[in-house]
Amino acid sequence: MTSVPRPGTLEKALKINLSKQIYGTFAEIGAGQEIANWFFRAGGASGTVAKTMSAYDMVISDEIYGKATRYVSRQRMCSMMEHEYPMLVQRLAAKRGETTSFFTMADTIRARAYSDTNQECHGWIGLRFQTEPGAPSNDIQLHVRLFDDANSRQSEAVGILGVNLLYAAFHFRDSIDEFLASLLDGLTRKRVEIDMIDFTGPAFASMDYQDRLVALKLVRLGLADAALFGANGEIWQASDVLYKKPVFLKRGSFDPITNLNLDMIARGQAAFLADFGDQARDNVEILELTMHNLLASGCEVPDSEFLARADVLQALGKNVLISKYPEFHKVSAFLARHTQMPIAIVLGQPLFQELFNERWCADLEGGLLESFGRLFKNQVRVYVYPMGDPMTGKVLGAADAKLSPEKRHLLRYLMDTNSVRPLDDPHAEFIFHTSAEVRKMIESGDDRWRSLVPDIVLRQGPWKEMARPAM
């Protein structure tokens, strides 16, 4: 990433205004009306702005862009670009198409209202643009969450973000890291979160803009706390995919995923369905890779290794969440923010025991009690898969967690209220071989690890070479 300081918001707007090549339309609904304003404030806006408009009234908006089920949605943003961009090119191509890179920026934003409710403040921003005159168009679509307390501050944040996006599209495409980092120029994560961004078109054909890698970088670079993508690699917007859906979560490093992990998932799913019936059917199953688990001895796991893990999970038909939440109560809050349906979290006995470690709630005034209160705030149930103790040959379950007498009272309460549910009858072949032990086997050349992982691990990813029979 370049060490040269990037220009401020007004300077970016002015540079675009004076370029004489970048020219287009701003179509803005809600708080997004601030984006075009930066170009007028910078001076020389006639060099950039072909048209600005805001179809603020829903009836008028429907007349122009077609009816929408939700006005602050990706669907509405896309329909705005589909309407405005062809019109711009059609009307101006003959006059200036040989010297102009056309663009349309469309956004629909739900900012804090005068008499507000608890609705989320968020929105969609889309950019369709040519990299050079006459070139095919490219799209960037992103979802932003707004955290400022005042409408005016949220509007300002959207305006700054819009300028940053347009400037990055023409100046920072060669470096995905700088492109993403520059989106928060003049902003902080306390003001905005970009939890989804999607790049399409010939300008983004390089591997750097591959969806899964972009999702990882959003979290690595601090633009988002979590990013979600489907088994097909498509980046998902959590509020759309998880809306009114039950969720089943298994977190881990999956280095590699093991048969023990798969048995935990299968038995957890069966218990989830038994407990909640129809409410748990067709749940969204997610495997979570936390940035906390993407660290090895203080060193970041390379992006290529992450992609290898993701490839295997996808080959198994799994959806993947990348997060920077070491604390369980935070990932629970993330899921509960998007759905009111039941949520299942399955974990092994050692990790369950770690939930009672007070270092994970040091930032909470209410300490351990507040941590568990947040974890189980909605319809959340934790399913605990037992572990085998190789020293004694015993199988240890949730009730066998090594806790102080005071914490055992809390454990009994959680189990008595069914907030914590032990999983019985673990797979005897796998119970004494944890993921950590499998990794040690791989590192030491112990061939027994091959029987402890699904076949896909032996055929794909960095473990494939290790699985070849010795000559």
N, C-alpha and C positions, 0 to 999 in steps of 0.2 A: 504494500500500500504506500502511496506517495506520502512524503513527509511535508510537502508544500501545503500550507494552510489553504483550505478551501474558502472561496468568497462567501460573504454573507448573503442574506436573502435578497435585499435590494440590489446588491451588486450582481447577483445571478440574474435577476429579472432584467436589469439594464443590459447585461451582456447579450441576453437572448433578444431583447428589443433591437439592439444595434447590429445584430448578425446579418440582417437583410435577407436571410434565407429561410428562417423558421417562421411559419405563418399558419395561423389556424383559429379554431373555434373553441370557446369555453361554454359548456352547457352545465349549469350548476343548480342543484336543488337543495334547499336547506342551508346549513352553515357553510357549505362549500362555496358560497358566493364571494368569499374572501380571496380566492385564488387569483382571479382576473384582476382584482383590485391592486395586487402587488405590482403588476406590470404597468398599470396606469400611474401608480405612485412613483415608480422608478423613472418615468419619463421615456419618450420615444415609443410609446405603446403602439403607435400606428405601424411600426415595423413588425409587430408580432400578432396583434389582435385583429382578426377578420370580423369576428362577431362574438358578443357575449349575450347569454340569455338565461333566464330562470323561469321555467314553467312551474311556478310555486303552487298554484291552484291545482288540485288533483284532477278536476274535470278537464282543464286546459292541458295538463300533462298527459292525460289519457288520449286526448284528441291528437296530440302531436306524436307521442311515442307508443300508443297502444295501451290497453288496460294491463294493470299489474296487480298481482295478489298482495304484494308487499312493495311499498314505495322506496324504502331504504333496503335495497337488495341488489345482489349481483345482476339479477334479471333486468331490473330497471336501468342500472348503469350500462349494461350491454345494449339495451334497446336505444338508449340515448346516443351511444357511439354509432350504432348501425344506422341511425337516422341522420346524424349530423355530418359524419365524415364523408359519405358519398355525395351529399349535397354540396359540401365545401369544394371537393375536387371537381365535380361536374360544373360548378359555376365559375371556378377560377383557373382550371387547367389550361384553357386556351390562352388566357391573358398572361399567366405567370408560371405555368407548370414546368417550364424548362429551367427555371432558376429558383424554384421554391420547394422546400421540404414541408409538406402539409401535415398538420396534426389536428386532432380533436381531443380535448380533455373533458371528460364527463364525470360528474360526481353527484352522489345523493347522500346526504348526511343527516343523521338524527342527533342534534345537539341538545343541551339542556334547555328545557322550555321555561316559559315565564311561571307557569304553575306546574311544576314538574312532579312526576311519579318516580317510581323506582326503575323505570325502563332504562336499558343500557344506552349510553351515548356512543354512537359508532357510525360507520359509514363505509361506502365503497367509492374508490377513485379509479378511473380507467383512463389510459392514454393510448390512442392509436396514432401512429406516426410513421413517416418515411425517413430513412436515414440520409437520403439524398434525393434530389429532384427526379421524379419519374420512377423511383424505386417502389417495390411492393411494400405494403403496410405491415407494421408489427404492433402487437398489443402488450401492454403491461396492465394488470389488474391487481389491485390490492384492497385488503380490508383493514381498517384502522379502528382502534378503540380510543376513546377520549376520556381523560381523567380530570381535567380542570373543573373547578367548582362553578365557574361562571360561563354563560353562553358566549360572551365576547372573547374570552380566553380560548375557548374551544374553537370558535370561528377563526381566530388568529392562527391557532395551531394547524388547522386544516389548510389555511392559505399558505403558510410556510412549507408544509409538506408538499403541496401541489407544485410550488416553485421548485423545490428540491427534486421532485420527480421529473419534471420537464427538463431541468438542467442536466440531471444524471443521464437521461435518455440520449442526450447529444454529446456529453463530455466524459462519461465514466463507464461506457459499455465494455471497455477492454479489461476492466477489473471488477468482477462481481463483488469482491469484498468492499472496494471503495464505493461502488454503486450503492450497495445496501447501507453502508455506514453513513454515506452522505445524506440519506433520507432523513436522518435525525439532526442535520445541521440546524442550529438555532433552536432546537427542541431538546427535551430530556425524556427519559422513560417514565418519569413521574407525570408527564403530560399526555403521551401517546404510546400506544403499542401497535405494531404492525404484525398481525398474527397470521397473515396469509398474503403471498405475492406470487403471481403467475406470469411467466414470460412466454410469449409465442411469436413466431415469425422468423425469417431468415437472419435477422440481426442477432438472434439468440440461439443459433444452431450449435454453439460449442458446448462441450460437456459441463463447463462452469455453470451453465444455466439449467442443468438437469434438475427436475423438480425436487427429488429427494435431497440433493445437495443444497439447493436453495433453502429448503425447509430446515436443514441442519444449521446453515449459516445464519438464518434468522435468529436462532436461539444462541448460537456461539457468539454472535456479534452484539447480542443484547437488545435486539429490536423486539423480541417477543420472549415470553416465558415458556411457551410451548408451541409446537407446530404439529399438525396432524395430516397424514396422507394415507390413502387407501392402499389395498393390496395390489392395485394396478399401478401404483406410483403417483397417482393424481393427487395434487395438494387439495386438501379439504378445508372448508371453513367450518369450524366446530359447531357454531350455532345453527348451521343449516343441517349438518349430518346428524347431530345428536339431539336435535329438537324433538321432544316427546318420544324419545327412544330409550329403552333400558340399556345399560352399559356394563360390560364385563371387562375388567382390567387385570392384566398380569404385568408386573414390572420386573426388570432385570437387566443384566448386561448382555445376555444371549451370546456369549463368546465361548463356544457356540451354544445354540439352543439344544437342549438335551431331551431324551425320552422322559426324564423326570419332569421337566417343564411341561411337556405335552400331557403327561398324566395328571399333573396339577390342574391344568386347564380343563381337561375332560371331566375330572371329578368335581371341580368347582362349578362348571357349567351345569352338571347334573343336580348339584345341591341348590344352585340358584333357581333352576326351573322347579325343583321340588318345593322350595320355600315360597316362591312368588307366583307360580303358575303362569297364567296368560300374561301377567304384567312383565314377566321376564323373557317372553318369547321374542324371537327375531331381534335379540339384543345385538348391539354393536360391540364386537369383540376387538379389544385393543391390546397390543403388546407395547409397553412403554420402555423406551431407552432414555434414562435420565442422564443429563450431563454429568451428574455426580458419578455415574457408573461408566461414563466415557472418559474417565481419568484413570490412568494407570501409574501409580507411584508418583503422582503429581504431574505427570506428563499427559498432554492431550492425545487421545487416540486419533490417528490420521483420518482425514475424510474418507480415503479409499477403504480403510478398514471398516469404518461405519457403513459404507455402501455395501460391502461384502456381507455384513450382518443383515442389513436390510434386504438384500437380494434373497437370502435364505428364508427370512420371515415372509417375504412376499410369495416366494415359491410355495410356501405352506399355506397360502391364502390368508395371511394375517395383515390387519391394519396396524399402522405404527404411529405412536405418539412420541415425539422428541420433547423432553421437558428439561428445565433446570430446577426442578423441585426435588431436593433430597427429602423434604418433609412430606409425609403421607397426607397430612391435613390440607396441604396446599394443592396436591393433585386431586384430592376429593373435592375441594372447593371449585377447582377448574371444571370438573365434570358436572357438578351440581349447578354451576352457573348456566349450563346449556340445556339441562333436562331436569324435570321433576320426577321422572320415572326411577325405579329401583336401580341401584348401582352396586355391583359386586366387585370386590377386590380380593384376589386370591394371592396368598404368599406362604412361603415355607415357615416352619417353626422358628428357625434362627432369626429371620427378618422380623417376624411377629414379636419376638422377644425384644428386638431392638426398638420397637415402637415405644417402649417404656423408658428408653434412655432420654433423660431430660435435656441433653444437648440439642435435641431436635425441636425444643420448644423454648429455647433461651430468649427468643424475641417476643414471647407472649407474656403479657402481664399475669395471666391466669395460669401460667406454667402448664404442667402435664394435664390438668383437668380441662383447661381451655383447648389444648391440642386435641384431646379425644372428643371434646364437645364439637369442635369444628369438623373433625373427621366423620362423625356420625350425625351431622346436622340434618341431613335429609334421609331418604331411604337408602342408606349405605349399610352394607353388610360385609364383614371381613371373614373370609374363609381361610382356615389355617390348615395347611398340609403338614403332616408329621415328618419328623426326620429320624434317621437311624443313627444311633451312637455306635461307631465302629469299635470303640474301646470296651463297651459293655454288652453290645449286641441288642440293647433295648431300643424300642421305638418310643420317641418322645413327642407328645402332642401339645396343644395349646396350654392345657392345664399344668404341664411340666415346665413351663417357662421359669427360668431362674430369676426370681423377683424378691424384693424386700417384703416383709410382712405387710407393710402399708400398701404397697402396690398390688399385692395379691388380693386385697379387698376390692380394688378397682377391677382386676381381672375377673373375679367372681361375678361382680355386678354386670360386666360386659357380656359374660357368658350366660348369666341368668336371664338377661333381657334379649338374648339372641342377636345382639349386635355383633358378637364374635361367634362363629360357628365352626367347630372342629370338623375336619374331613376324615372319615374313617376308612379302613381297608386300603392303605396305600399299596402301590405295586411293590411286591417284595424284592424284585430283581433290581429296582432302581433306588430304593429308599436309603441305602447306605452309600450312595454315590452322588454327592452334591455337585452342582455346577463348578464350584471351586476345585473339587477333587478331579473332575474331568479335565479342567484346564491344566492341573498339575500333571496328569497322565500324559497329555499332549506334549507338554514342555519336556518331560523326562523320557519320552519315547516309549511309554507303556502302551502296547497295542490294545489293551482292554477297553480303551476309550471308544474304539470303533463300534462296539456293541451297545454303547450307552447314548448314542445320538441317532436321530432319524437319518435315513439313507441320503437325503438331499445334502446333508453336511459333508458326506464323503465324496460327493460329486461336484460340489460348488464352493467357491470362496477360498480363503487362505488355508482352510483345513484339508483341501483336496490333495495337495502335495503330500501331506502327512499321512493320508490314508492309503497311498500307493503301497502295495506289498513290497517288502525288501527283496532285492535281487540276490 
